[in-house]
Structure formats: structure tokens, C-alpha cells
Amino acid sequence: MIDRDLARRIDRFSRRAHRFHRFAHHPLCAAYRGEVVPLGRIRVCKGCLLTGMGFVAGTGAGLLAPTGSLWGLLAAWGTLLLLLTRVRPSKWLSRFLPAALGAYLAVRGLHSGPAGWGLALAVLAGFFAFWRHYRHRGPDRQACTACPELAGPTVCSGFRPIARREKAFRRLTGRWY
């Protein structure tokens, strides 16, 4: 059994050691370069970054917009969702725009009285259902199946920095036992 203080120390160190790729959700290789955005020392998944930016933009627009009818925007959101099922959209169209429109609808719904509360609740329930489905889906490693490094004797370049950090982490924590 590990001492509780030592377990906390190891957990804190683990979070710090893997902070640089924690929100990347993709390998850090050239095949996924377009899917990962470097923010200083940290790498973030492009889709997650755009979704977060959409939430912020939609919430801000919802708070600043004058009171009016939500039906036009609701129709625009429905049209967008229909378009997303027909074409292969960019990440801006598939992540940022739905998040921005949904956040806007939720905020405006909350400001519209009891009739809008149902709309806000429905939008928030939809976001949580999508988030839960996304979390259970698992990582998409399609580029990895065609990667020439896959059958190589060493760890691929996309996971090499992660494996190197994990090896150093294990070496250091092994001394603490």
C-alpha cells in the first residue's frame, strides 16, 4: 500500500509531466500536425479549441444581443445541422459554429422567460449528450493505420515525446518507493 502523501505527490507530478499533451487528443506527428494547435508549451486539439471558442463567442453574443425572436436563429441552427449531415465540413463549420449558435440560443433562451427556458434546457441537454457520446467514442487514429512508422522497431514520432516523458516519470517515481 502506498502512503497517501506519496500517492498525492505522484499524481501531482504525473499531471505536470503530461500537461504538454493532455488536451491534444492526437499523436504529435506530422500526419496530425493540422489537428493539434501549439499554445506555448501545451498542445491542444483543434476541434476542442474551436468548440471552446464557439461557446465563448456564442455566450458573449447572447449576453450582448438585444432581446428579440429566437425563431430565426433556431431555423439557422437547424439548417446548419442539416448541412453538416450532407457534406464534409471544415472544423470551423462543424465545431465552432454549432457551439456558438447553441450557446447563443441557450443564453437568449434563459433571458426570454419561461418559454425560452425549455429551449435553453434542450440545447444544454443536447450539448451534454453530444459531449458524453464524444468521450465514449475514443480516439480516431485513421492516419496511424497508413503510417510507415507503425511497423517500425521504435515508438512512432507522434508518441515519442510522450513515451520519453513517461519513461522519465517512471524512473523518478521508482526512486520514491
N, C-alpha and C positions, 0 to 999 in steps of 0.2 A: 504494500500500500504506500502511495506517495503522500508525503506531508502536504497539507492543504496550501501552505505558503509557497512551497516549491511548485505545486501544480499551477497556482496563480502566476508565479514568475515565468514558468514555461509558456503558459497561454499568452501572457503579455508579449513575451519575446517572439512567439510564433506569429502573432498579429503584426508586429513590427517587421519581422523578416519577410513576410509575404505581402506586405502592403503595396509594393510596386506593381503587382499584377492581380490583386484581389478583385478588381472590378473590370478586368479585361475580357473575361469570358471566352477568349480565343487564344490560340497559340501566338507567340510573339515573333513569328517568322515572316518572311517576305510575302508568302501566299495570303496572309491575313493582314498585311500592312494597312489596307484600306478600311479594315473593320475595327482597328484599335487607334485611339487618339491619345498621344502623349500629353500629359498635363504635368510639366515639371518632371519629377522622378516617377510619377504614377502613370499607369496606362489604364484607360477607361474604354469600355465597349462603346462604339459609335452609336449603336441603336439605343442603348441605355442613356447615353448623354443627350441624344436628341429627344428622347421621351421626357427626360427631366426638364430640358429647356422648354419643351412644349407645355408641360404642366405650369412652369413658372410664367411663361408668356400668356397662356390662357387664363390663369388666375389673375394676373395683373390686368389683362384686358377686361375680364369680368368685373373686377373691382372698380375700374376707371370708366367703364362704358355707361352711358345714360340708360335709364330704365326704358325698356321697350318690349316689343314682342319677341318671344323666343322661337316662334314657329319657323321663321325664315332660316335661322341658324340651325335649327333641328333638321330642316329639309336639306340644308347643305351638308350636314354631318351624314345623313342617310345616303345622299348621293356619293359622298366620298367613300363610305363603306362599300357601296355597290361597285364603285370603280376599282377599289382595292381587290375585289374578287375577280375582276376581269383582266387586269393587266399586272405585270411585274413592276411595281413602283419602286422608286428610289427610297432610301431610308428617310429622307425628309418628308416624303409623302406618306410613308407607311408608319412612321414613329412620331415625328414632330407634330404633324397636322392633326391626327386623331387625338393626341394628348392635349394639344392646345384647344381644340374645339370642345373636347369633353370637359376639360377644366373650366372653360368659359361657360358652358351650359350648366355645370354644377354650381358655380358661383352665382350666375344670374338666376338660376332656379331658387337658390337659397334666399335671394333678395326679392323674389317675386311673390312671396307669401305662401300660404298653404298649397295652392295649386302647383307652384314651382318646386315645392319640397319633394313631391313624388318624382319629378324629373331629376332633381339633384340626387335623390336616393338611387334611382335607376342607373344613372350614369356612374355613380360611385360603385354600385354593385357590379356593373359591367367591368369597370377597371379592376376591381379585386378579383373577379372571375378570370379575366384575361391574365392578370399577374400570377395567379395560382397555376393556371394551365401552363404558362411560360416557364415557371420554376420547376414543374414536374416533367417538362419536355426533355430536359437535358441538353448538353452542348451539341452544336452542329459542327461536325468535323468532316464535311464533304471534301474540302481541299486536301485533307490529310490522306484520303484514300488514293489520290493520284500523286502524292508527293514522292519524289525519288529517294528521299531520306528515310522513308518509312521502313524499308528493309535493311537499313544500314546497321552497323555494329554499335553505333553510339546513339545517344539521345538526340533527337532532331533539333535543329537550331531554334525552333519555336519554343521548345521546352527546356533548352539547355540552361538559360539563366535561372529558371525556376528550380531545376534539378540541382544546380550548383548551390543555390541558396538553401535548399532543403538539406543537402549534404553537410553544409557548414552548420546549419541549425542542429542537426542530429549529433554532429561531432561535439559541439559546445554543450548541449543538454546532457549528453552522455557523461560528461565530466561532473555534472551536478549531482548525479545519483550517488 
